[in-house]
Amino acid sequence: MSTSRVFAARLVGCSVFDPNGDRVGKVRDVLVVFRSSGGPRVVGMVLEVPGKRRVFLSIGRVTSIGSGQIITTGLINLRRFEQRGGEVRVMAEFLGRTVTLRDGSGDATIEDVAIEETTLGEWEVTQLFLRRPRAAGALFGKGATLFTPWSGIIEKTGAGEAQSATQLVASYADMLPADLANAMLDLPEQRMLEVAEELSDDRLADVLEEMPENEQVDILTHLDDDRAADVLDQMQPDDAADLIAHLDDERGEALLDLMEPEEADDVRFLLSYAPDTAGGLMTTEPIIVSADATVAEGLALIRRHELAPALGAAICVTLPPYEPPTGRFLGMVHFQRMLRYPPNERLGALVDTTLEPVQAGTSAAEVSRILASYNLVSVPVVDENHRLVGVVTIDDVLDHLLPDDWRSTNDDEPSLVSAPVRRTSRGTR
């Protein structure tokens, strides 16, 4: 191999290639097992392959680690990764543990783990990067760091005990919400709940929006009512409404009473519609402006970083009031059309008169047909008085059309199996 020692944290995110140079995935974690003597033995890596699937790569299939990339002996088995008894994920369960130094100098926290090839195809943990506690009396800064061999420490926790949720959340800091949701779903249930407790309200709200309904309910059930209401406040109203609809009536109403009145009103409004109608699918937070608003004002609203791309594709123009249900709906202005006109042009003169809104009671199937037929990413929804009550976006429709378990990996899909290689004691999955 091109590198005989490498730190696990530096492997995370590295691309994995087959012998032909085709990228097959990226590393998400390193898997080890503890032994009665010597450092933990590396059995493989957890990879993320296209489709957000997590799969296992046996260390026996790795031929090269170096220059920010990993080369394997062949194609990857695409069967969904399942952690076996006795296996420990370095990033998810090992970093952050407290150990005692054998030299008597005190305790330290594991911040990284070096793995090393000891014999051909056999890797083990040989060295740790540790951080000592902050000096007594110090108000700022961190403790000193040091390197030590595995033999130089005494574990203070059992081999199966995981790192603190705080440390784990820190290692997930740069993940997109969808990726973080997938990472949490890979954790044991108790660990997933601990991580959820550590996330900020807005971060947890983003993650819940990317999770299957069962896991959403599990997490919300384990939060106290005040925290759960705060998280629901941060969610998109349509996602919050979908989640509350899966709770029992008593808990759902209790959470609505604790939410911010404005957010709770939006959610109650959405809950009044059947889930398989435009009203049940829509979001109540599109961009809404008056006919006198200018192109410059419209583009400024679209530039808001928190705005979902589908909602930024067009602006709704109505008569006052400008909160759903609005005054009479006048039309939509697509952002591409705005780009063709000077900044001072009035949006009322640019509305798309060919796009007809749908009624709140329109079926989800009909909304899907309209979006597909006219190549739209969103469609406005009006009530019987032609007042705008929301918009249905393409992602709302996809969430409705896809099966409930679409985020989960289908283990029945065919696997890509490489040519036979030497089997380790673990074997190939």
TARAMO-V367463 format. One record per backbone hydrogen bond with DSSP energy under -1.0 kcal/mol. NH is the residue of the N-H (numbers start at 1). CO is the residue of the C=O. If there is no record, write none. Layout:
nh = (NH NH)
co = (CO CO)
This chain:
nh = (6 8 11 12 13 14 16 17 18 21 24 25 26 27 28 29 31 32 33 41 42 43 44 45 46 47 48 49 55 57 59 61 62 63 64 66 69 70 71 72 73 81 87 88 90 93 94 95 96 97 99 100 101 102 104 108 109 110 111 112 114 115 116 117 118 119 122 124 125 126 127 128 129 130 131 132 138 146 148 150 152 153 154 156 161 168 169 170 171 173 175 180 181 182 183 184 185 186 187 192 193 194 195 196 197 198 199 204 205 206 207 208 209 210 211 216 217 218 219 220 221 222 228 229 230 231 232 233 240 241 242 243 244 245 246 247 252 253 254 255 256 257 258 259 264 265 266 267 268 269 270 271 273 277 278 279 281 282 283 289 293 295 296 298 299 300 301 302 303 304 307 312 315 316 317 318 319 326 327 327 329 330 331 333 335 338 339 340 341 345 347 348 349 350 352 358 360 362 364 367 368 369 370 371 372 373 374 376 379 381 382 383 386 388 389 390 391 392 394 397 398 399 400 401 402 406 408 413)
co = (115 113 8 8 27 11 25 70 22 18 16 16 48 14 46 46 44 88 41 33 123 31 31 57 29 55 26 53 47 45 43 58 59 71 71 69 66 15 64 17 61 54 84 32 30 89 90 90 110 94 108 154 106 152 101 99 131 97 129 129 127 6 124 4 122 122 119 116 40 114 114 148 112 146 109 144 135 130 128 126 149 150 100 98 158 164 165 166 167 170 172 176 177 178 179 180 181 182 184 188 189 190 191 192 193 194 195 200 201 202 203 204 205 207 208 212 213 214 215 216 217 218 224 225 226 227 228 229 236 237 238 239 240 241 243 244 248 249 250 251 252 253 254 255 260 261 262 263 264 265 266 267 270 274 362 360 277 278 391 316 290 345 343 294 295 296 297 298 299 301 304 308 333 287 331 289 328 388 319 321 386 317 317 315 313 334 335 337 338 342 293 291 346 347 332 380 382 359 276 363 364 365 366 367 368 369 370 371 392 390 358 387 383 327 381 381 283 379 377 393 394 395 396 397 398 403 405 410)
